[in-house]
Amino acid sequence: MASQAPLIVSFGEMLIDFVPDVAGVSLAESNGFIKAPGGAPANVACAIAKIGGNAAFIGKVGEDEFGYMLRDILNKNGVKTEGVCFDKNARTALAFVTLRNDGEREFMFYRNPSADMLLKESELNMKMIKEAKIFHYGSISLISEPCRSAHMAAMKAAKEAGCLLSYDPNVRLPLWPSEDAARDGIKSIWNYADFIKVSDDEVGFLTKGGDPNKDDVVMTLWHDKLKLLVVTYGDKGSGYFSSKFKGRVPGFAVKTVDTTGAGDSFVGSFLANLAKDPNILADEAKLKEALIFSNACGALCTTQKGAIPALPTPAAAQQLIKSSKK
């Protein structure tokens, strides 16, 4: 049963994504929007639960219709919600997201301030954090106080309890005061993580224009306490770097509708497998198998609109892997 699997706690923001009801248009050109639950850490928690892992989410939403809706969606997806707080005085965050015809994603955020930014250290469910095997987080929770202090306290408690710390920086430049502030903020907690997942674009951003296809560029992001660094290259697959080995695994070509949540599906499925078998980090064959499965989950997530509704089942991912071998 899923609940017997080791607990993975995902920390950070949960919000409502508004996605245009017509593909390939800019936000300004769109006449209508579809409401979808979003927020990378929440997507990751749902992805973990979807493939049979034991997931919990810690974060804050507004005490409003959207906030209750989001908590209910977590529950429906099998994610534990004892760590979700409600704020009477702030709204649930909103984001308008579109994939234009040129393939670029466009974001517009409404956070002024939103409830997720106002999570306080005193509101953290420390019991849940200390029970976790893996503690996962992003960088958006580092942008402003009091959430930044809550993030640091949660990370410290998790580390002291012996959790594996998982970091997906998930660069969202419109939310930071400047590119340099984003780079500095993201790097400020870099050396705490045991596992880091970055996209090829994020490698370019964090290395100030370095080529993400060059191993020596990627390795500038390595730190000595890191157990595994993974770079995702969209449908071209992913690369892995550890102190013992490095390599690439292939991706999957699918008919892409919306890339929102693909990276979160990748991370969630990988963490669920890692919680079940920590030896993945030391065994290259097992690692490659887990990454191929995560690549399949990430690819399938792009075939539907919205992040959480598009998260695939293990059977669908295995089917894609099988059919690609033919």
HELIX and SHEET records of a PDB file:
HELIX    1   1 ALA A    2  GLN A    4  5                                   3    
HELIX    2   2 ALA A   40  LYS A   50  1                                  11    
HELIX    3   3 GLU A   65  LYS A   76  1                                  12    
HELIX    4   4 ALA A  115  LEU A  118  5                                   4    
HELIX    5   5 GLU A  121  GLU A  123  5                                   3    
HELIX    6   6 MET A  126  GLU A  131  1                                   6    
HELIX    7   7 ILE A  140  LEU A  142  5                                   3    
HELIX    8   8 CYS A  147  GLU A  160  1                                  14    
HELIX    9   9 LEU A  173  LEU A  175  5                                   3    
HELIX   10  10 GLU A  179  LYS A  187  1                                   9    
HELIX   11  11 TRP A  190  TYR A  192  5                                   3    
HELIX   12  12 ASP A  200  LEU A  206  1                                   7    
HELIX   13  13 ASP A  215  VAL A  218  1                                   4    
HELIX   14  14 MET A  219  LEU A  221  5                                   3    
HELIX   15  15 GLY A  234  LYS A  236  5                                   3    
HELIX   16  16 ALA A  262  LYS A  276  1                                  15    
HELIX   17  17 PRO A  278  LEU A  281  5                                   4    
HELIX   18  18 GLU A  284  CYS A  301  1                                  18    
HELIX   19  19 ILE A  308  ALA A  310  5                                   3    
HELIX   20  20 PRO A  314  LYS A  325  1                                  12    
SHEET    1   A 9 LYS A  80  ASP A  87  0                                        
SHEET    2   A 9 ASN A  54  GLY A  62  1                                        
SHEET    3   A 9 LEU A   7  PHE A  11  1                                        
SHEET    4   A 9 ILE A 134  TYR A 137  1                                        
SHEET    5   A 9 LEU A 164  TYR A 167  1                                        
SHEET    6   A 9 PHE A 195  SER A 199  1                                        
SHEET    7   A 9 LEU A 228  THR A 232  1                                        
SHEET    8   A 9 SER A 238  PHE A 241 -1                                        
SHEET    9   A 9 LYS A 246  VAL A 249 -1                                        
SHEET    1   B 4 PHE A  33  GLY A  38  0                                        
SHEET    2   B 4 LEU A  15  PRO A  20 -1                                        
SHEET    3   B 4 LEU A  94  LEU A  99  1                                        
SHEET    4   B 4 ARG A 105  TYR A 110 -1                                        
END                                                                             
